[in-house]
Each structure stands twice: as structure tokens, then as C-alpha cells.
Amino acid sequence: MSNSNTDWCQKMINSTIKKMIALCILAIIFVVITYNNSRIKDIYPSLSEINYTVQMFEQKEDIAFFNFDHTTLARDEELYEDKFDDCYYALLINDTDKEFCVAKNIYDRMYPASMTKVMTAIIVAEKLEAGEISLDDMVEIKTYYDLTYEGVIASDLFPGYKISLKNLLSGLLIESNNYYALYLAEYIAGDVDSFCKLMNEKAKEIGATNTHFVNPHGLDDPNHYSCPYDIYLITKEAYTHDVIKQIDEFANYTYVYYTDEGIEVDADIEATNYFKTGQAVLPSNYTMNVWKTGTTDAAGYCLTMYLEKDGKSYIMVASSWESKYTLYSAIVRMLCLIE
């Protein structure tokens, strides 16, 4: 065969190989696109398959699976926001009728401060209900933590000290003890990071998808955030756990712990909620079931509460940067809107 014929055959073979490669690539692309489309359909169901609005879809940062057993507002819609200039965040929901009563900046990111501890308590409550731990468990303090933050009272517990899980949980909710949050996290999950993973998983489960926790106490961190609407969902979840409701009934509480030498020490604590201690008064006919205060430089003064009035349930979340007085004053005005 001549050289020219050989060159021609080689060119034809090369051309055929290139075409076959191109066809293979196209086939692979088709398979990938088809698979991804099916995955997208799995992740984002059609409107006929899930009840959400476009606005709510945006609020939840493109996560389609979230709790939707309540009424929602569009992202920029507000209710009575002009009446609460002293609060940056204000939310009041009639949870029985699924109606918003007050809404101001309820989807905006916020520092949750010690309202974080509601989720901490939820994780503890779930472990109790599962029988994995007991309120009578004696927790030995193993780690020395140093929370250098203005307003944080030093821990009265040190490595080697022992305290019951019930008293740790009571100090967490009533006194809002930041160190007790760390002790609980370590006892339940082995370390704080593993406990925060449980917190974030639970937040996603109940639909609080604009929330991310990096600690169990709520001290300010750029990666530790929530929004008033998500705090509503978390507070609503807390109401389903009897141990949280029982502890939140106390305005004052006395408990004991033991030093590393076995010496018994008494401790007296007082609730951080002014409505509980009588320093502020709820409007008539309201009863309070679950609550949690919060205060940090970035969050200001915060409070979330699960309330009942005339057979209906209400959940409110509010924060003010000015003072506790302005916070409680605004909350009273908010609750007085309910006839």
C-alpha cells in the first residue's frame, strides 16, 4: 500500500475515534444531567407536593424542608412594627389559631444570646426521655472552662466537683448559668462541638433553618445566630418537654453540689425573668409556661416566652438594645394588643 493510502486510512481511523469519544462524552453528560434533575426534584418538590410560598422559600435560604404548621408572613411584611420602636426584634404569635399578632424583623439574623439555652435544654430533655440519662445522675466536672466575657459570673464548680444533672439543668434555665451549659454538653456528648452538632440537627428537624449554633450557652460568636421566627419554633418545641416546663415554674431554687473533698455546698439562685420574680407584671389572664432570657453586647436584652390566655397559646420573642426596662415595657404593650 502506498504511503498516501496509509496516511488516508490513519486519518479516517483517527476521525472515527474522535467521533466515538465525543459520543461517549455526550452520553455521560446526558446521564449526569438526568440524574441531577431527578435529585433536584427530590430536594425541591413541586408546589403541589409541599406547602410553601416563594417568599418563605427565600427566607429559609433555599432549604425546602422546614416546619410549616403555622401561618407565615412575606419576608418584608410587618405587623404593628411602628408601635415597637424600642425593640429591634418583636414577634407575637397566636399559636392556637396560627396567626401573627406582632411581627418586626422576624426573619432577620440575630444573636440569640442565652435564648440558645432553650435548645440546650431540649437536647438534655430528649436524652432524659430516651432513658439515656437521669435527673439523678451525678455529673463530675472534668474540664476547667474560662469564659472571659463581661457579665459572666465565674463558675462555682471546679474539676473534681460533683452535681446532679437535675441541678445543672435547673441552673441552666433559672439562673442562665453559662458554665452549666458547657458541663451538660460535655456530659451528654463527650465534648462541646459534638453537642452543638446535636443542637444544629435538632434545629433543622423542627424547621429552624436560619439558625446555627457553635456553643451551648449563647455568648456572641459571628457563626452563632438565629432569627426571631426560629426562636419561636425552638420555644414551641421546648413546650413539649415536661421537665423544661417544670423547671421554668421556679422563681427561686436551692440546690447542692459537692466539692472534690466531698463537702456539701448549698446554692441559692433566682430566675432572670422579671415576670417570674415579680419585678414586672404580665397583663391579666396570662400564664407563663416556658421562658428564657438573654443578654449580650451584640444581642441586647432578649426574652422568649410560651404563654397561655383564655384557652389559647401564644409565643413571643423580643429584644431591645437599650435596657431591661424598655424590653419588659415593650413586651407588656405587645401582650396588651390581645383582647
Rosetta silent file (secondary structure, phi, psi, omega in degrees, C-alpha in Angstrom):
SEQUENCE: MSNSNTDWCQKMINSTIKKMIALCILAIIFVVITYNNSRIKDIYPSLSEINYTVQMFEQKEDIAFFNFDHTTLARDEELYEDKFDDCYYALLINDTDKEFCVAKNIYDRMYPASMTKVMTAIIVAEKLEAGEISLDDMVEIKTYYDLTYEGVIASDLFPGYKISLKNLLSGLLIESNNYYALYLAEYIAGDVDSFCKLMNEKAKEIGATNTHFVNPHGLDDPNHYSCPYDIYLITKEAYTHDVIKQIDEFANYTYVYYTDEGIEVDADIEATNYFKTGQAVLPSNYTMNVWKTGTTDAAGYCLTMYLEKDGKSYIMVASSWESKYTLYSAIVRMLCLIE
SCORE:     score description
SCORE:     0.000 S_00000001
   1 L     0.000  139.687 -178.270    0.000    0.000    0.000 S_00000001
   2 L   -72.423  161.344  178.913    1.324    3.458   -0.866 S_00000001
   3 H   -61.528  -35.146 -178.976    2.202    5.999    1.784 S_00000001
   4 H   -66.353  -40.173  178.439   -0.683    8.217    0.663 S_00000001
   5 H   -67.070  -38.756  178.217   -3.207    5.432    1.164 S_00000001
   6 H   -62.186  -44.261  178.836   -1.716    4.636    4.551 S_00000001
   7 H   -62.144  -40.518 -178.988   -1.988    8.281    5.652 S_00000001
   8 H   -64.355  -43.200  179.520   -5.599    8.410    4.420 S_00000001
   9 H   -63.857  -40.177 -179.719   -6.564    5.285    6.411 S_00000001
  10 H   -63.996  -39.824  178.784   -4.863    6.611    9.523 S_00000001
  11 H   -63.581  -40.996  179.551   -6.781    9.891    9.232 S_00000001
  12 H   -64.366  -42.065  178.862  -10.082    8.012    8.903 S_00000001
  13 H   -62.550  -45.626 -179.880   -9.299    5.886   11.956 S_00000001
  14 H   -62.059  -41.212  179.815   -8.374    8.965   13.994 S_00000001
  15 H   -63.990  -42.196  179.552  -11.544   10.763   12.890 S_00000001
  16 H   -63.902  -42.517  179.052  -13.692    7.761   13.841 S_00000001
  17 H   -61.471  -43.532  179.798  -12.038    7.509   17.268 S_00000001
  18 H   -61.781  -40.959  179.345  -12.642   11.225   17.916 S_00000001
  19 H   -65.005  -40.411  179.692  -16.319   10.859   16.972 S_00000001
  20 H   -65.457  -38.998  177.295  -16.701    7.877   19.274 S_00000001
  21 H   -63.788  -42.995  179.729  -15.089    9.778   22.137 S_00000001
  22 H   -61.863  -42.048  178.687  -17.375   12.752   21.526 S_00000001
  23 H   -64.329  -38.121  178.531  -20.436   10.476   21.541 S_00000001
  24 H   -64.310  -42.543  179.025  -19.290    8.893   24.792 S_00000001
  25 H   -61.944  -44.147  178.884  -18.828   12.311   26.394 S_00000001
  26 H   -62.172  -39.788  179.059  -22.311   13.383   25.282 S_00000001
  27 H   -63.812  -41.764  178.941  -23.789   10.185   26.675 S_00000001
  28 H   -63.664  -43.739  179.149  -22.072   10.768   30.038 S_00000001
  29 H   -60.445  -41.974  179.991  -23.300   14.379   30.145 S_00000001
  30 H   -61.696  -43.583  179.364  -26.851   13.216   29.401 S_00000001
  31 H   -63.195  -43.536 -179.492  -26.739   10.664   32.224 S_00000001
  32 H   -62.809  -45.090 -179.035  -25.350   13.243   34.687 S_00000001
  33 H   -64.031  -44.084  179.836  -27.961   15.851   33.776 S_00000001
  34 H   -61.151  -42.741  179.327  -30.772   13.309   34.007 S_00000001
  35 H   -65.040  -45.917 -179.150  -29.555   12.148   37.423 S_00000001
  36 H   -62.874  -38.989  178.147  -29.116   15.683   38.735 S_00000001
  37 H   -62.065  -40.442  178.515  -32.581   16.659   37.533 S_00000001
  38 H   -66.385  -36.409  178.194  -34.053   13.734   39.410 S_00000001
  39 H   -67.565  -40.348  178.725  -32.056   14.740   42.516 S_00000001
  40 H   -61.696  -39.272  177.947  -33.246   18.336   42.204 S_00000001
  41 H   -64.792  -35.059  177.492  -36.822   17.084   42.091 S_00000001
  42 H   -67.280  -39.561 -175.495  -36.142   15.070   45.231 S_00000001
  43 H   -79.054  -40.028 -177.741  -34.671   18.056   47.042 S_00000001
  44 L  -119.581   88.246 -179.933  -37.117   20.686   45.793 S_00000001
  45 L   -63.533  162.639  178.237  -40.607   19.194   45.369 S_00000001
  46 L   -72.913  167.872 -178.643  -43.179   20.953   43.237 S_00000001
  47 L   -61.097  -26.872  179.238  -45.724   23.318   44.765 S_00000001
  48 L   -74.351  -14.698 -175.924  -48.303   20.550   44.653 S_00000001
  49 L  -102.056  -17.591 -179.536  -46.089   18.410   46.878 S_00000001
  50 L  -146.379  142.793 -174.336  -45.140   20.883   49.600 S_00000001
  51 L   -94.704   92.568  174.240  -46.905   23.875   51.108 S_00000001
  52 L  -149.334  157.203  178.911  -44.601   26.873   50.942 S_00000001
  53 L  -100.279  163.138  177.805  -44.562   30.284   49.362 S_00000001
  54 H   -60.405  -41.304 -179.860  -41.832   31.826   47.248 S_00000001
  55 H   -60.880  -44.092 -177.651  -41.194   34.367   49.984 S_00000001
  56 H   -68.001  -34.765  177.621  -40.797   31.700   52.619 S_00000001
  57 H   -60.095  -40.560  178.111  -38.527   29.716   50.316 S_00000001
  58 H   -68.576  -41.772 -178.430  -36.229   32.737   50.139 S_00000001
  59 H   -59.483  -35.271 -175.293  -36.348   33.301   53.891 S_00000001
  60 L   -91.276   19.140  172.714  -35.185   29.781   54.548 S_00000001
  61 L    54.868   48.272  174.156  -32.124   30.174   52.322 S_00000001
  62 L    65.400   21.692  173.680  -33.236   27.699   49.643 S_00000001
  63 L  -102.521  113.209 -171.006  -33.905   24.852   52.077 S_00000001
  64 L   -78.523  -27.417 -174.899  -37.295   23.454   51.114 S_00000001
  65 L   -91.784  101.320  178.287  -37.834   21.120   54.032 S_00000001
  66 L  -146.122  161.304 -179.618  -38.892   23.152   57.062 S_00000001
  67 L   -63.377  129.131 -178.713  -41.633   23.146   59.656 S_00000001
  68 L  -139.312   53.520  179.459  -44.772   24.708   58.192 S_00000001
  69 L  -105.889   34.524 -177.359  -47.607   24.127   60.662 S_00000001
  70 L  -151.593  170.752  176.896  -48.298   27.821   61.137 S_00000001
  71 L   -80.164  143.688  176.934  -49.156   30.951   59.198 S_00000001
  72 L  -121.383  155.650  173.872  -46.250   32.813   57.612 S_00000001
  73 L  -103.588  155.382  171.430  -45.693   36.383   56.515 S_00000001
  74 L   -62.249  160.701 -171.635  -43.865   37.507   53.408 S_00000001
  75 L   -54.804  -43.170 -175.036  -40.246   38.410   54.033 S_00000001
  76 L   -98.867    5.205 -178.171  -40.767   42.179   54.267 S_00000001
  77 L   -79.968  135.846 -179.161  -44.250   42.166   55.786 S_00000001
  78 L  -127.215  158.697  176.977  -44.567   43.653   59.274 S_00000001
  79 E  -133.300  118.646  178.111  -47.363   43.950   61.843 S_00000001
  80 L    59.800   25.484 -178.055  -47.514   46.825   64.349 S_00000001
  81 H   -63.193  -28.152 -178.910  -43.793   47.473   63.883 S_00000001
  82 H   -70.256  -16.863  179.989  -44.351   51.212   64.409 S_00000001
  83 H   -85.515   -5.535 -174.572  -45.561   50.544   67.961 S_00000001
  84 L  -131.080   56.351  177.877  -42.254   48.972   68.984 S_00000001
  85 L   -64.810  -23.080 -178.685  -39.529   51.449   68.113 S_00000001
  86 L   -84.844    0.551  175.882  -37.709   50.429   71.293 S_00000001
  87 L  -122.625  135.337  174.066  -37.335   46.845   70.020 S_00000001
  88 L   -82.270  -37.013  176.528  -35.353   45.767   67.004 S_00000001
  89 E  -117.683  134.246  176.818  -36.994   42.340   67.006 S_00000001
  90 E  -150.323  126.986 -178.754  -40.593   41.750   68.068 S_00000001
  91 E  -145.251  129.669  173.746  -42.728   38.691   67.454 S_00000001
  92 E  -137.845  122.216 -178.214  -46.033   37.542   68.932 S_00000001
  93 E  -122.155  130.598  168.283  -47.873   34.537   67.502 S_00000001
  94 E   -80.284   99.350 -172.530  -51.259   33.143   68.427 S_00000001
  95 L   -77.828  -17.647  177.059  -50.129   29.555   68.137 S_00000001
  96 L   -72.184  -47.517 -178.458  -53.606   28.132   68.677 S_00000001
  97 L   -94.161   -0.950 -179.878  -55.122   29.934   65.690 S_00000001
  98 L    58.436   52.477 -178.943  -51.834   30.086   63.732 S_00000001
  99 E  -129.018  139.101  171.490  -51.933   33.872   63.431 S_00000001
 100 E   -79.170  133.472  176.278  -49.261   36.542   63.653 S_00000001
 101 E  -105.912  -39.114  176.566  -50.172   39.297   66.101 S_00000001
 102 E  -139.209  136.822  178.278  -46.922   41.314   66.032 S_00000001
 103 E  -149.634  118.027  177.225  -44.053   40.956   63.590 S_00000001
 104 E  -141.895  114.765  178.587  -40.978   43.150   63.289 S_00000001
 105 L    55.858   38.125 -170.767  -37.762   41.954   61.620 S_00000001
 106 L   -75.977  -15.615  177.804  -38.737   38.396   62.451 S_00000001
 107 L  -105.183    1.210 -179.815  -36.664   36.790   59.676 S_00000001
 108 L   -76.725  144.171  179.210  -33.560   38.934   60.207 S_00000001
 109 L   -64.871  139.626 -179.868  -30.472   37.269   61.609 S_00000001
 110 E  -140.984  156.914  167.745  -29.917   37.912   65.291 S_00000001
 111 L   -81.275  122.900 -174.793  -27.578   36.907   68.087 S_00000001
 112 L   -82.342   -9.140 -178.721  -29.780   34.694   70.288 S_00000001
 113 H    50.671 -140.876 -174.865  -27.735   35.194   73.476 S_00000001
 114 H   -76.344   -2.927  169.435  -28.924   32.886   76.282 S_00000001
 115 H   -61.259  -19.334  172.339  -32.139   32.039   74.457 S_00000001
 116 H   -51.952  -35.864 -174.087  -29.720   29.484   72.988 S_00000001
 117 H   -65.840  -14.940  173.795  -30.094   27.554   76.235 S_00000001
 118 H   -63.751  -44.324  178.168  -33.639   26.585   75.272 S_00000001
 119 H   -68.347  -37.076  175.714  -32.169   24.342   72.599 S_00000001
 120 H   -57.107  -45.545 -179.817  -29.528   23.113   75.048 S_00000001
 121 H   -66.258  -34.873  178.813  -32.340   22.105   77.416 S_00000001
 122 H   -62.253  -43.748  179.590  -34.264   20.416   74.584 S_00000001
 123 H   -62.936  -42.908  177.874  -31.306   18.138   73.824 S_00000001
 124 H   -61.906  -45.231 -178.534  -30.995   17.263   77.528 S_00000001
 125 H   -61.198  -40.321 -179.971  -34.748   16.616   77.763 S_00000001
 126 H   -65.265  -38.907  177.957  -34.687   14.283   74.771 S_00000001
 127 H   -66.562  -36.041  176.294  -31.843   12.266   76.303 S_00000001
 128 H   -64.947  -46.401 -178.064  -33.819   12.032   79.543 S_00000001
 129 H   -66.988  -27.128  177.988  -36.954   10.873   77.752 S_00000001
 130 L   -81.905   -6.767  179.597  -34.943    8.282   75.829 S_00000001
 131 L    79.618   11.565 -178.893  -33.648    6.876   79.115 S_00000001
 132 L   -78.162  -25.407  177.903  -30.018    7.563   78.200 S_00000001
 133 L  -139.834  171.102 -179.909  -29.507    9.775   81.262 S_00000001
 134 L  -135.217  151.380  176.250  -31.345   10.506   84.516 S_00000001
 135 L   -62.340  -23.768 -179.389  -32.035   13.645   86.537 S_00000001
 136 L   -85.335   -5.649  178.846  -30.385   11.822   89.457 S_00000001
 137 L   -55.756  134.514  173.996  -27.121   11.302   87.585 S_00000001
 138 E   -93.936  115.475 -176.384  -24.172   12.754   89.479 S_00000001
 139 E   -94.106  122.292  175.961  -22.060   14.688   87.000 S_00000001
 140 E   -91.757  128.045  179.401  -18.383   15.049   87.818 S_00000001
 141 L   -72.215  124.501 -175.869  -16.812   18.238   86.500 S_00000001
 142 L  -112.402  -23.747 -173.273  -13.859   17.253   84.352 S_00000001
 143 L  -121.386  139.783  173.657  -12.853   20.387   82.447 S_00000001
 144 L   -91.926  118.746  178.617  -11.894   23.872   83.566 S_00000001
 145 L  -108.241  142.882  177.561  -13.576   26.439   81.305 S_00000001
 146 L  -124.921   99.665  179.102  -12.737   30.128   81.265 S_00000001
 147 L   -92.804   91.536 -179.680  -15.477   32.246   79.723 S_00000001
 148 L   -82.561   95.067 -177.421  -13.854   35.658   79.564 S_00000001
 149 L  -154.980  136.089 -177.619  -16.853   37.849   78.832 S_00000001
 150 L   -59.844  130.537  178.066  -18.249   40.901   80.582 S_00000001
 151 L    92.448  -10.802  179.084  -21.126   39.996   82.876 S_00000001
 152 L   -83.953  118.907  179.843  -20.351   36.268   83.001 S_00000001
 153 L   -76.526  137.070  179.580  -20.105   35.160   86.625 S_00000001
 154 L   -59.646  148.173 -179.450  -17.251   32.750   87.352 S_00000001
 155 L   -69.779  143.396  174.893  -18.263   29.135   87.853 S_00000001
 156 L   -92.079    2.696  179.225  -18.649   27.833   91.399 S_00000001
 157 L  -111.569  143.876 -178.911  -17.753   24.343   90.169 S_00000001
 158 L  -134.190  161.594  178.303  -14.240   23.031   89.520 S_00000001
 159 L   -50.454  131.347 -177.518  -12.755   19.770   88.223 S_00000001
 160 L   100.699  -20.767  176.440  -13.496   17.025   90.710 S_00000001
 161 L   -72.378  156.200  178.329  -16.722   18.635   91.985 S_00000001
 162 E  -129.320  144.549 -179.416  -19.987   16.728   91.592 S_00000001
 163 E  -152.593  146.628 -179.499  -23.518   17.936   90.976 S_00000001
 164 E   -71.551  153.183  178.149  -26.745   16.230   89.915 S_00000001
 165 H   -62.380  -36.376  177.930  -27.916   16.580   86.340 S_00000001
 166 H   -59.274  -42.250 -178.708  -31.197   17.998   87.632 S_00000001
 167 H   -72.147  -33.573  174.323  -29.370   20.821   89.388 S_00000001
 168 H   -63.041  -45.026 -179.225  -27.239   21.543   86.327 S_00000001
 169 H   -66.534  -37.156  178.174  -30.361   21.791   84.182 S_00000001
 170 H   -66.247  -43.657  177.866  -32.088   23.970   86.787 S_00000001
 171 H   -64.727  -33.784  177.730  -29.127   26.329   86.979 S_00000001
 172 H   -61.638  -48.308 -172.759  -29.042   26.468   83.181 S_00000001
 173 H   -85.585  -41.281 -174.539  -32.677   27.538   82.822 S_00000001
 174 H   -79.268  -52.420 -176.421  -33.401   29.502   86.009 S_00000001
 175 H   -90.903  -14.644 -176.313  -30.127   31.331   86.587 S_00000001
 176 L    62.623   47.043 -177.413  -28.931   31.086   82.957 S_00000001
 177 L   -75.540  117.960 -176.864  -25.561   29.726   84.060 S_00000001
 178 H   -68.199  -38.299 -179.697  -23.209   29.653   81.074 S_00000001
 179 H   -66.699  -35.215 -179.754  -20.793   27.183   82.613 S_00000001
 180 H   -63.997  -31.415  175.558  -23.584   24.732   83.363 S_00000001
 181 H   -61.781  -40.852  179.609  -24.354   24.659   79.625 S_00000001
 182 H   -68.938  -40.683  179.241  -20.779   23.511   78.986 S_00000001
 183 H   -63.858  -41.472  178.191  -20.884   20.882   81.729 S_00000001
 184 H   -64.518  -43.275 -179.219  -24.138   19.473   80.338 S_00000001
 185 H   -60.643  -45.227 -178.952  -22.763   19.436   76.798 S_00000001
 186 H   -66.641  -39.914 -178.421  -19.641   17.564   77.841 S_00000001
 187 H   -66.242  -39.888 -174.080  -21.556   15.047   79.966 S_00000001
 188 H   -82.799  -43.209 -172.637  -24.077   14.221   77.226 S_00000001
 189 H  -111.197   -5.037 -179.451  -21.991   14.343   74.045 S_00000001
 190 L    94.897  -33.945  176.660  -18.406   13.993   75.289 S_00000001
 191 L  -158.828  164.970 -173.767  -17.380   17.438   74.097 S_00000001
 192 H   -65.999  -43.050 -178.186  -18.949   20.789   73.238 S_00000001
 193 H   -60.517  -41.792  179.373  -18.570   20.517   69.447 S_00000001
 194 H   -65.926  -35.948  177.558  -20.378   17.171   69.365 S_00000001
 195 H   -66.880  -41.813  178.892  -23.185   18.615   71.484 S_00000001
 196 H   -62.878  -31.852  175.268  -23.544   21.607   69.152 S_00000001
 197 H   -61.958  -40.952  176.580  -23.905   19.172   66.276 S_00000001
 198 H   -63.426  -40.269  178.963  -26.916   17.696   68.077 S_00000001
 199 H   -61.663  -45.015 -178.268  -28.310   21.204   68.567 S_00000001
 200 H   -69.120  -35.787  176.453  -27.979   22.036   64.869 S_00000001
 201 H   -64.364  -41.081  179.205  -29.512   18.735   63.813 S_00000001
 202 H   -67.478  -39.683  178.010  -32.496   19.391   66.075 S_00000001
 203 H   -58.577  -45.583  179.548  -32.860   22.938   64.742 S_00000001
 204 H   -64.038  -39.248 -178.373  -33.034   21.610   61.193 S_00000001
 205 H   -60.765  -40.043 -176.666  -35.514   18.913   62.244 S_00000001
 206 H   -90.990    1.435  176.443  -38.019   21.426   63.648 S_00000001
 207 L    97.454    4.857 -179.745  -37.606   23.858   60.750 S_00000001
 208 L   -84.340   69.062 -171.008  -35.303   26.423   62.369 S_00000001
 209 L   -85.967   -3.209  172.953  -33.158   26.573   59.244 S_00000001
 210 L  -100.421   23.795 -176.170  -31.910   30.135   59.740 S_00000001
 211 L  -121.202  141.402  173.922  -30.186   29.036   62.947 S_00000001
 212 E  -147.384  127.816 -178.128  -26.644   27.835   63.603 S_00000001
 213 L  -108.941  138.454  172.774  -25.112   27.079   66.993 S_00000001
 214 L  -122.417   -2.429  174.937  -21.413   26.919   67.860 S_00000001
 215 L  -151.295  161.980 -177.482  -21.824   26.864   71.646 S_00000001
 216 L   -93.579    0.895 -175.451  -24.496   25.730   74.141 S_00000001
 217 L  -110.668  -29.071  174.944  -24.654   28.971   76.162 S_00000001
 218 L   102.761    5.182  175.494  -25.190   31.740   73.618 S_00000001
 219 L   -62.582  147.795 -169.085  -22.244   34.065   74.137 S_00000001
 220 L   -58.232  134.947  173.935  -21.639   36.114   70.993 S_00000001
 221 L  -155.036  135.085 -177.927  -19.919   34.494   68.043 S_00000001
 222 L   -56.311  -26.344 -178.895  -20.251   35.515   64.363 S_00000001
 223 L   -97.365    9.645  179.773  -21.153   31.926   63.468 S_00000001
 224 L  -114.793  106.621 -172.415  -23.726   31.591   66.258 S_00000001
 225 E  -152.731  165.580  175.149  -27.035   33.031   65.112 S_00000001
 226 E  -154.603 -161.631  171.616  -30.770   32.610   64.782 S_00000001
 227 L  -148.578  159.121 -177.754  -33.815   34.766   63.987 S_00000001
 228 H   -54.606  -38.102 -179.529  -36.964   35.558   65.994 S_00000001
 229 H   -63.865  -40.127  178.597  -39.051   33.200   63.884 S_00000001
 230 H   -69.499  -35.943  176.132  -36.686   30.322   64.572 S_00000001
 231 H   -62.668  -35.536  173.877  -36.634   31.124   68.288 S_00000001
 232 H   -57.769  -48.073 -179.269  -40.426   30.808   68.125 S_00000001
 233 H   -62.632  -39.344 -179.194  -40.061   27.308   66.683 S_00000001
 234 H   -68.546  -41.726  178.242  -37.495   26.356   69.332 S_00000001
 235 H   -64.766  -39.376  177.199  -39.651   27.699   72.178 S_00000001
 236 H   -62.014  -40.877  177.349  -42.636   25.816   70.804 S_00000001
 237 H   -64.753  -39.521 -179.426  -40.584   22.615   70.797 S_00000001
 238 H   -60.223  -33.382 -178.556  -39.455   23.236   74.388 S_00000001
 239 L   -63.473  -21.241 -178.638  -43.094   23.301   75.499 S_00000001
 240 L   -79.837   -3.711 -176.793  -43.434   19.638   74.506 S_00000001
 241 L  -112.092  114.046 -174.711  -40.934   18.593   77.216 S_00000001
 242 H   -60.059  -37.965 -176.387  -42.354   18.379   80.743 S_00000001
 243 H   -62.466  -34.411  178.337  -39.001   18.690   82.504 S_00000001
 244 H   -69.614  -44.221  178.742  -38.429   22.124   80.953 S_00000001
 245 H   -62.125  -39.819 -178.622  -41.908   23.331   81.940 S_00000001
 246 H   -65.613  -42.650  179.766  -41.444   22.056   85.490 S_00000001
 247 H   -69.395  -37.506 -178.901  -38.128   23.848   85.983 S_00000001
 248 L   -69.220   -5.826  175.988  -39.424   27.062   84.427 S_00000001
 249 L   -75.596  -20.245 -173.374  -42.066   27.257   87.157 S_00000001
 250 L   -81.589  133.473  169.065  -39.437   28.261   89.741 S_00000001
 251 L   -93.005  -30.550  176.910  -38.718   31.877   90.628 S_00000001
 252 E  -136.378  152.567 -176.810  -36.165   30.746   93.222 S_00000001
 253 E  -152.541  139.307  177.345  -34.335   27.473   93.625 S_00000001
 254 E  -121.242  131.743  179.703  -31.960   25.943   96.166 S_00000001
 255 E  -144.660  176.165 -178.692  -29.692   23.045   95.356 S_00000001
 256 E  -127.102  155.875  168.688  -26.471   21.379   96.458 S_00000001
 257 E  -141.678  171.352 -173.713  -23.195   20.302   94.925 S_00000001
 258 E  -125.946  133.904  178.601  -20.148   18.555   96.336 S_00000001
 259 L   -72.304  173.923  179.020  -16.521   19.636   96.344 S_00000001
 260 L   -65.879  -13.960  176.593  -13.707   17.305   95.353 S_00000001
 261 L   -98.533    5.295  177.164  -13.338   16.555   99.067 S_00000001
 262 L    84.798    9.873  179.666  -16.999   15.571   99.372 S_00000001
 263 L   -77.148  130.079  179.899  -18.098   18.723  101.220 S_00000001
 264 E   -81.180  131.427 -179.112  -21.764   19.599  100.584 S_00000001
 265 E  -123.812  130.144  176.269  -22.373   23.192   99.440 S_00000001
 266 E   -88.161  144.253  177.793  -25.778   24.894   99.238 S_00000001
 267 E  -134.432  133.675  176.851  -26.550   27.261   96.368 S_00000001
 268 E  -113.493  130.646  178.637  -29.459   29.684   96.025 S_00000001
 269 E  -129.848  159.953 -179.937  -30.423   31.063   92.637 S_00000001
 270 E  -128.841  144.634 -179.784  -33.098   33.422   91.320 S_00000001
 271 L   -61.351  144.415  178.018  -34.841   33.497   87.960 S_00000001
 272 L   -84.735   -6.898 -178.292  -33.529   36.005   85.427 S_00000001
 273 L   -89.178  116.806 -178.664  -37.065   36.650   84.147 S_00000001
 274 H   -62.509  -29.910  176.372  -38.611   39.754   85.757 S_00000001
 275 H   -67.370  -27.130  179.947  -42.117   38.400   85.105 S_00000001
 276 H   -81.773  -36.628 -177.660  -41.205   35.381   87.195 S_00000001
 277 H   -86.379   -9.735  179.808  -39.636   37.306   90.083 S_00000001
 278 L    91.549    1.920  177.099  -42.391   39.947   90.240 S_00000001
 279 L   -74.859  -15.645  171.485  -40.195   42.856   89.142 S_00000001
 280 L  -139.541  155.621 -173.821  -42.506   43.113   86.128 S_00000001
 281 L  -123.209  128.191  175.406  -46.140   42.061   85.834 S_00000001
 282 L   -68.900  148.430  172.259  -47.808   40.236   82.968 S_00000001
 283 L   -57.061  157.009 -173.618  -51.136   41.632   81.743 S_00000001
 284 L   -58.761  148.322  174.758  -54.131   39.933   83.343 S_00000001
 285 L    77.676   -0.155  176.330  -55.136   36.376   82.457 S_00000001
 286 E   -89.346  138.477  168.827  -51.727   35.375   81.078 S_00000001
 287 E  -122.200  144.823 -174.868  -49.894   32.360   82.474 S_00000001
 288 E  -108.023  132.252 -176.888  -46.294   31.609   81.582 S_00000001
 289 E  -111.766  -51.261  179.524  -45.103   28.069   80.843 S_00000001
 290 E  -126.983  139.697 -179.305  -41.709   28.195   79.127 S_00000001
 291 E  -155.252  158.957  171.454  -39.327   31.152   79.069 S_00000001
 292 E  -160.701  129.523  176.544  -35.726   32.158   78.584 S_00000001
 293 E   -90.168  171.347  174.201  -33.941   35.472   78.914 S_00000001
 294 E  -162.122  143.719  177.880  -30.753   36.530   77.173 S_00000001
 295 E  -151.554  119.269  169.247  -28.279   39.401   77.395 S_00000001
 296 E  -145.349  169.898  179.351  -25.068   40.045   75.464 S_00000001
 297 L   -60.763  -42.243 -176.641  -23.443   43.098   73.907 S_00000001
 298 L   -79.422  -32.135 -175.801  -24.464   42.071   70.392 S_00000001
 299 L   -88.118  -24.839 -171.384  -27.931   40.741   71.232 S_00000001
 300 E    77.007 -148.834 -179.634  -29.051   43.362   73.727 S_00000001
 301 E  -103.248  123.990 -172.123  -31.761   42.270   76.187 S_00000001
 302 E  -126.005  156.692  174.458  -33.875   39.344   74.968 S_00000001
 303 E  -158.576  134.110  170.746  -36.788   37.243   76.136 S_00000001
 304 E  -122.981  142.022 -178.495  -38.820   34.409   74.662 S_00000001
 305 E  -145.437  145.332  169.648  -41.954   33.044   76.376 S_00000001
 306 E  -105.971  117.991 -173.070  -44.675   30.476   75.827 S_00000001
 307 E  -122.705  159.347  173.471  -47.879   31.916   77.301 S_00000001
 308 E  -131.099  142.450  178.098  -51.497   30.935   77.653 S_00000001
 309 E  -152.130  127.218  176.060  -54.552   33.175   77.882 S_00000001
 310 L    50.578   42.253  175.753  -58.243   32.294   77.753 S_00000001
 311 L    80.896    4.478  179.780  -57.535   28.800   76.459 S_00000001
 312 E  -118.502  151.269 -178.655  -55.193   29.919   73.694 S_00000001
 313 E  -102.364  139.170  178.689  -51.416   29.613   73.391 S_00000001
 314 E  -131.872  143.491  173.994  -49.107   32.492   72.476 S_00000001
 315 E  -126.023  129.664  179.130  -45.380   32.612   71.847 S_00000001
 316 E  -126.733  148.834  176.525  -43.454   35.879   71.900 S_00000001
 317 E  -138.062  130.883 -179.930  -39.860   36.811   71.158 S_00000001
 318 E  -150.183  153.250  173.646  -38.421   40.268   71.665 S_00000001
 319 E  -147.757  145.753  177.338  -35.104   42.050   72.064 S_00000001
 320 E  -139.117  138.491 -179.848  -34.057   45.604   72.859 S_00000001
 321 L   -84.590  -12.571 -169.874  -30.560   47.048   72.967 S_00000001
 322 L   -78.624  -59.428 -175.392  -31.454   49.827   75.405 S_00000001
 323 L  -168.211  168.029  174.746  -32.297   48.248   78.768 S_00000001
 324 H   -65.327  -34.877 -179.672  -34.320   45.590   80.537 S_00000001
 325 H   -59.297  -47.334 -178.738  -36.895   48.270   81.346 S_00000001
 326 H   -67.197  -34.185  178.259  -37.551   49.027   77.675 S_00000001
 327 H   -63.416  -52.123 -176.371  -37.681   45.322   76.877 S_00000001
 328 H   -68.882  -33.363  176.637  -40.290   44.475   79.522 S_00000001
 329 H   -63.594  -43.542  179.337  -42.266   47.619   78.788 S_00000001
 330 H   -65.219  -39.226 -179.676  -42.453   46.692   75.111 S_00000001
 331 H   -64.661  -41.893  177.819  -43.493   43.132   75.918 S_00000001
 332 H   -60.812  -44.692  178.638  -46.342   44.321   78.136 S_00000001
 333 H   -63.132  -36.016  179.097  -47.568   46.620   75.363 S_00000001
 334 H   -63.787  -48.437 -177.179  -47.287   43.749   72.907 S_00000001
 335 H   -68.317  -27.820  179.073  -49.350   41.395   75.060 S_00000001
 336 L   -71.253  -11.892  175.899  -51.971   44.079   75.688 S_00000001
 337 L   -69.921  -19.866  179.518  -52.797   44.024   71.980 S_00000001
 338 L   -84.908  119.737 -177.689  -54.550   40.693   72.620 S_00000001
 339 L   -78.109    0.000    0.000  -58.091   41.358   73.752 S_00000001
